[in-house]
């Protein structure tokens, strides 16, 4: 016999994991749509030349690639942004600009597994293509904020922002601009490996001197209120056109976020975040949870104005971000925020005996027609056994109708959370159930 098992870095999702996963994806869809983002989809496989060299040396190493049956070199997408750049270049005239899209789909990276991270995972992306406006930079931050709020984290998260132009301006003043890719990749590991190892990496990969590395680390350690950090940055980018432009954009974005009514405590200017992907050119965003800061960013992204030019001569600047769905689910599980539910159906209808199957099928159909999700048990068993099943699955209400209730056109509506029950006419059952569910949801 073949041993049933999954590949390392991959996982199966049982209903109790998949139900909250789908709920998060639906929340993301609703938030994205509320800002006017439209759905698209692209193939899991792309020509290898589309993907290779577009992220970083690390993502190139992690890329799943092979020669297909037609002799073509292909790869599995490692994110949804590079396929979007190809997609935008291919359909720009048909789509019209600016184009706002969201895309919720799996991606694959052959990386070392870690807490909340697998080799196959879902990204929930939203992007705006075809504009360099500060409004789109601000809106990206607002979508991230609304997304985490709607998911239920309220004030328990921090949206960190920075600008690649500011980073490049500082590197220019230190004579390290030509090595910015290596320096930024090193800075991006600061929280993971610490300043000493980051300094050593800058010296080994970027050729930085110990003094230059120390100055970069001093820059990355800037702290204070957003206004205080902006004030400290001004002399650091003086004389650098790209640095001053980045600082001006940062100032505008922070002012715009505040003007939209976001609590200033939710947004932090953090000059240490760099984002490891090479294609970022402007604003960058990361989001951490107050209760689990060490799990890493659960929603991140940035501006990438030059990515699409690899596929077209038309200028197609872009900006967007992605919800780290599986990492966020791992965090919510650790924090005890996921309900113990194994079924999407709130209502359970037990089957007393085979002769009642027809009437109970009709009762269940009527409840579904009223907008309720209903599971009818498939075989007659003792009522206690069926209710144990309902409790284990997470049903919230049982509708019980034996021979006497069926004959009288009635049913018993039982609240499974507190054990209370009431006999009502079958025509009134849907309203009674809806009231129970509404009161329970209001109390959660």
N, C-alpha and C positions, 0 to 999 in steps of 0.2 A: 504493500500500500504506500501511496505517496503521503509523506508527512505534511499536514496542512500548516503553512507558516507564511509569514510576510517577509519581504526583503528588509534588510537593515536600513533605517532611515525612512521607511514607509509605514503606514498604519492603516488599519481598518477603523471605521467609525460605526459604533453600535448606535441604536436609536437614541439612547440617553446623551450621546455626544453629538449626534447629527442634528437633533431637533434644535438645540441652542445655536448650533452652527448655521443652520438655515435661517433662524430668527435674526442672527446678526447680519447675515447677507441681505435679508429683507429690510432691516433698518438702514443699512448702507444704501440700498436702492432708493428708499423713500427720501433720505437726506439728499442724495445726489440729484434725484429728479426735482426736488424742491428748488434747486438752483438752476434747473434747466439743462442738466447733463442728460444725454441720450445714450441708450445702450448700443454696443457693437460687440462683435466676436471675431476672432481671428484663429487660424489653424494652430494646433499644438506644435506642428512641425513647420520649420522654415528652412529655406536654403541656408546652408552653413554660412555663406558670405554675408547674409543679412544679420546674423547674430554675432559672429566672431569679431573680436576687437571693439565691440561697442560699449561694454561695461567696464571691465578692468582686467588686469592679468589674472586676478583671482577668479572672476566669473568665467573667463576663458578656460581655466583649469577645471572648473566645476561643470562645464557644459556637457550635457549628454549628446553625443554626436556619433553618427554612423553613416555608412554607405547603404542606400536603400536598394530595393530589387531592381530599380531602373538605372543603377550606377551613379545616382546623384548624391553629393555630399550634403547631408541634412543635419539639423540639430533641433532639440526640443527647447522651446523658449525658456529663458531663465528669468525673465520678467515680462511685464505687459507693455512696458514703455518703448522698447526697441521695435516690437511688432507694430506699435501705434505709429512710430515714425515712418516705417515702411508703408503702412496703411494710409497715412495722411498724404504722403507723396504720391501714392497711386490713385487716390480718389479726391484730391484737393478740389478740383474743378466741380465735381459732382456734389461734394459736401457743402461748399461755401465756407467762408471764413469770417470771423472766428468760429471754430468748431469745438463744441463741448461734449465730451463723451465719458461714459463710465464703462468699465469692463470688469466683470467678476468671473475669474477662471483660474484653473490650476497652472502652476509653473513648476519647473524642475531644476534643482541644483545639486550636483553630487558633492555636497560639502559635509564636513563632520557634523554629526547631529548634536544638538544641544537642547536645553530646556525650552520647550515651546517651539522648537524649530525642527522641521523634517525635510527630507530631500524632495518630497512632493508636497506643495502647500498652495493654498488659495490666496490670491491677491484680490483686493477690492479697490481697483484704481479709479480715479477721476482725473481728467486732464482738460486743459483748454489749449487749443492749437491755433496759431495764426495771429497772436497779439503779444506785444511786449508791455502792455499797459500795467500801471501800478494797481489798477482795480482788480486785475486777475490775480496778482500776487496777494492782495488783501483777501480776496474771495477764497483762495486756497486755504488760508489760515482759518477763515470763518467756517468753511465746510468741515475741516478737521475738528474744530471746536464743537460744532453742532453734532457731529457724528459721535464723539465721545460722550457728550451730554445726553443724547438720545439713547445711547446704549445703557446709560444709567450710572456713569461715574461722577456726574455732577461736578463738584469742585475738587475731585480727587485726582486731578491730572494736571500736568504742566506742558504747554506747547512751547517748545524751544525754537527760536528762529536765529538765523545768521545769514550772511551773504558772502558768496564766493569772491565777489569783488573786493570786499574788505580783507579777506584772507590773502588774496593775491597782491593787494596794495601793500600789506605789511611785508610779504615775502619780497616784493620788489625793492622796498627800502633796505632789506637785508641782503640783497644780491642773490636771492634764491628763487626768483620767479621762473627761471628756466627749469628748475627742478620741482615746480609746484605740485605736479602729480604725485611724486614720491613723498613730498612733505605732507600733503593733505591726507594721503593714505595712512601715513604714520599718525597724524593728529587724530584721525578717526578712530584709532585704537586706544586712545588715551584712557578711557574709562575701563577698558578691558585689561590692559597690560601695565598701566602706570607710567609716570613721566620718565623714569630712568630708561626703561626699555624703548619708549618712544624716541628719546634723545639718541639712543644707540642706533635705532633704525634710521633716523634722519641722517646720521653720520655715515652709515654704511651704504644706504641706497641713494641718498641725495647728495652725498659729498659735503654735507654741512660741517662746519667747524663746531667745536664744543661751545664756543661763544654764540654762534648763530643758533644752535639748537636751544641753548638756554634762553635766548631772546624770544624764540618762537614759543617756548613753554611759558614764559612770563606773559606773553600776549594771550595765550590760551587760558591763563589763570585769572584774567580780568574778572572782577566781580562787583556787585553793587546793584542798585536799581537800574532799570533800562536807561533812564536819563543819565545816570552816572557813568554807565559803560559807554554810552554814545559820546559823552564828554571826554572820556579817557582815550577813545579811539581817534578822535579828531587829529591830535598831533602825530599819531602813529602812521596815518595815511597821507599826511601833508606832502605835497609834491608828487603824489601818485594819482594820475587821472582816473584809473580804474578803481583805486581805493576810495577816492572821494565820491565817485559816482555810486559805488556800492553803499557807502555810508549814508548818502542822501536818500537812496531807495529804502534802506532799512528804516530810516527816520519816518519816511512817508508811510511805510507799511504799518509800523507800530502805531502811528497816529490814526490810520484808517481802521485798524482793529479796535482801537479804543472808541472811535466815533461810532462804530457799529454796536456798541453797548457791551462788549466782552469785558468781564471782570479783569482788570490789569494784573491781578494776582495769578491769573491762568496763563499769562504769556511772559516768557523770559528770553531776553537777548543773551544768548550763550555763544561766545566767540570760539569755544572749543569744538563745536560740532562742525564737521566738514563733509560728511557723507562720502562713502568710499567709492562711489561710481564716478568714472571720469567725465561723464557727459553733462554734469551739472555746471551751470555758468552763472547763476544769480542767487536768488533767495533759496534757502534750504530750511527744512522743517523736520523736527523730531518731536515725539510725544511720549512722555514717561508717566507712569502711574505712581502716585504718592505712596501707596502702600507696598509697591513692589518695584522700586526704581532699578534694581539690579537685573530685572528681566529684559531690559533694553527697550528700545522704541517700539511702540505698538501702532504708530501711524507716522509715516515719514514721506518725504519727497522733496521737490524743488523745481527750479527753472532750468530748462535745457534748450537753449536757443539755437544750438548748432547741430543737433543730432540728425534732423531730417535732411540736412544738406548732403549727407552721404548718399541719399537716394534721389535727390532732385536739385535743380538749380534754383527753384523757387524758395524764397526764404519762408520757413515755417517754424517760427519760435514756439516753444511750448512750456507749459508749467502744469504740475499736477502732484498728486500724492497718493499713497496707498495705505489702506488699513491692513495691518498684519493680523489677519483673522485667527490663525491657529495659535499664534503667540498670545493674542488677547484672550482667546478661549482658555489657554493654559493658565493664564493669570487669574481669570474669573473662577476657574475650578479650584485653584489654590486658595482663593479668597472666600470660597464657599458661596459664590454668587450664582451658581447654576442650579436650577430647580431639578429635583429628582423625578424626572418624567420620562416615560418610555413610549408614550403614544401622543399623537397630535389631537386625539379625540377627547373632548371634555366629558362626553356622556357615554355611559355604559348601560346596555340593555341585556339583562340575563335571559336565558332561554329555559323556561321551566320544563317543557316537554315538547316533543316533536310536533304534536297537534297544534301548538300555538305558533309555529314558525311563520305561517302566513300572516296572521294579525300583527305579530311583532315586526315583521318586515315592513308592513304598512306604517306602523307607529314610528319606526326608525326613519323611514322615508319622509314622513311628515315633519319630523324634527329637523332632518337635513334641509328640507325645503324652507324651513324657518331660519336657516343660516347657522345651525348648530352642527358640530362634528360628532358623529355617533358611531360607536362600535357595537354591533350585535354579536353576542357570544355564539360560537358556531355549533355547540352541541349541548344537549340537556345534561346538567349535573346538579348536585345539591346547591342550593342558593348560597350557602356559606362558602363553598369552594369557589363559586363564580365571583363573589364579592372579594375574596382574598386575591384573586387574579386582578380584579379592578384596582384594588389598593396598591398592589405591586406595580402595576402599569402606570399609575398616576392619574387615573380617571377622577374627575371631581364630583360628578353627579351620577347616580344610578336611577334609571327609570324602570320600576319593577311592576310587571303586569302578569298576574296569574290568571287562571280560568275565571275566577269570580270578577276580577277587575275588567277583564276583556269583555265579559258578558254585560257589565254595567257601563262600558265605555269609559272606564277610569284607569288610572295608573297611580302608583306611589312614586313620588319624587323624593329621593334620599340624598341629602348633602353628605358626601363621604368624608368631609373634613371634620364635621362635628357630630355626625350620626343622626341628626334630626331628619324627620321625614314628614311628608304631608300627602294625603290622597286628594287628587284633583281630577277633573274631567280631562280626557286625553286632548281635547281641543285647547285646554289651558296650560298644558304641560310645558310648551315652548316658552311661554311668558314667565312661568315660575322658574324654569331653569335659567333663563337669561337674567332674571333678578338675582338669583343665587350667585351666578358667576360674576355679575357686575359688583355686587357687594364684596365678594372675595377679592376681586382685583383692586377695589378701592382701599381695602385694608392692607394690601401688600406694600 
